[in-house]
Amino acid sequence: MSDSIVKTKSFQFALRIVNLYKLLTSERKEFVMSKQLLRSGTSVGANVREAGNAQSSADFIHKLSISQKECDETLYWLELLKETYYITEIEFSSMYRDATEVLKIIRSIIITTKKKNS
């Protein structure tokens, strides 16, 4: 069940990241940080999807761990974009909240999987 939730939420988050990237490049003329944000933000869901095709429990945890790192990196880029005034506080808060939610779900799945394997 939570696997399906994390797939859905990470995909929806990736869509938001793509739209923010479009805004940053076309209207705000920011190209460097926005590209990093696009890469890490869309990688979260891609690695969640890969985890669904894991060949073992260890592989599953590994793929989700990569997703967790990418999500944390995305939080960093969002913070940097806010502090350099490329995104507003409102834009930041909404995206940051979504990223944090996805991160918590991923961490929970990793912890649960590790406990089952112990």
C-alpha positions as MATLAB code, in Angstrom:
seq = 'MSDSIVKTKSFQFALRIVNLYKLLTSERKEFVMSKQLLRSGTSVGANVREAGNAQSSADFIHKLSISQKECDETLYWLELLKETYYITEIEFSSMYRDATEVLKIIRSIIITTKKKNS';
ca = [
       0.000    0.000    0.000;
       2.637    2.586    0.998;
       4.619    1.512   -2.068;
       1.762    2.735   -4.249;
       1.490    5.941   -2.227;
       5.189    6.710   -2.613;
       5.023    6.056   -6.367;
       2.077    8.413   -6.748;
       3.457   11.149   -4.515;
       6.951   11.034   -5.998;
       5.506   11.232   -9.526;
       3.276   14.177   -8.591;
       6.285   15.841   -6.995;
       8.322   15.303  -10.181;
       5.572   17.019  -12.169;
       5.760   20.008   -9.828;
       9.548   20.072  -10.188;
       9.292   20.084  -13.989;
       6.812   22.962  -13.870;
       9.013   24.911  -11.459;
      11.986   24.305  -13.760;
      10.015   25.727  -16.696;
       9.137   28.812  -14.653;
      12.696   29.322  -13.448;
      14.231   29.049  -16.902;
      11.646   30.920  -18.936;
      10.544   33.731  -16.611;
      13.260   34.057  -13.998;
      16.206   33.247  -16.261;
      17.867   30.918  -13.762;
      19.568   27.985  -15.468;
      22.195   26.424  -13.213;
      20.437   25.687   -9.917;
      17.186   24.936  -11.707;
      18.881   22.217  -13.771;
      20.251   20.624  -10.599;
      16.783   20.831   -9.050;
      15.273   19.189  -12.126;
      17.775   16.329  -12.022;
      17.461   15.550   -8.326;
      13.719   16.207   -8.089;
      12.801   13.899  -10.947;
      15.319   11.281   -9.851;
      13.364   10.681   -6.641;
      10.448    9.070   -8.445;
      12.660    7.322  -10.980;
      14.513    5.522   -8.200;
      11.255    4.693   -6.423;
      10.143    3.042   -9.671;
      13.423    1.162   -9.925;
      12.979   -0.067   -6.355;
       9.714   -1.637   -7.429;
      11.708   -3.887   -9.766;
      14.405   -4.757   -7.242;
      15.880   -8.231   -7.442;
      16.267   -8.562   -3.693;
      15.402   -6.851   -0.461;
      18.911   -5.381   -0.317;
      18.508   -4.030   -3.854;
      15.118   -2.560   -2.883;
      16.650   -0.769    0.117;
      19.578    0.426   -2.010;
      17.296    1.963   -4.674;
      15.130    3.642   -2.049;
      18.256    4.936   -0.316;
      19.306    6.611   -3.556;
      15.829    8.099   -3.812;
      16.153    9.354   -0.235;
      19.465   11.060   -1.040;
      18.039   12.658   -4.175;
      15.070   13.951   -2.211;
      17.358   15.472    0.403;
      19.429   17.077   -2.370;
      16.231   18.518   -3.820;
      15.493   20.135   -0.452;
      18.937   21.742   -0.622;
      18.302   23.243   -4.076;
      14.906   24.526   -2.977;
      16.508   26.204    0.051;
      19.196   27.757   -2.135;
      16.659   29.019   -4.677;
      14.632   30.609   -1.880;
      17.641   32.237   -0.237;
      18.759   33.700   -3.578;
      15.233   35.010   -4.240;
      14.547   32.937   -7.343;
      11.470   31.435   -5.691;
       9.068   33.072   -3.286;
       8.438   31.949    0.269;
       5.049   30.597   -0.821;
       6.534   28.613   -3.715;
       9.256   27.325   -1.439;
       6.947   26.299    1.409;
       4.632   24.326   -0.836;
       7.420   22.473   -2.647;
       9.418   21.928    0.538;
       6.389   20.463    2.299;
       5.789   18.026   -0.563;
       9.450   16.976   -0.701;
       9.562   16.465    3.053;
       6.444   14.315    2.912;
       7.925   12.100    0.186;
      11.191   11.876    2.126;
       9.378   10.744    5.285;
       7.496    8.055    3.373;
      10.697    6.768    1.772;
      12.504    6.691    5.115;
       9.598    4.849    6.707;
       9.600    2.197    3.967;
      13.369    1.726    4.341;
      13.112    1.341    8.126;
      10.196   -1.092    7.868;
      11.967   -3.176    5.242;
      15.147   -3.326    7.321;
      13.171   -4.452   10.383;
      11.473   -7.212    8.389;
      14.869   -8.439    7.241;
      16.366   -8.545   10.746;
];
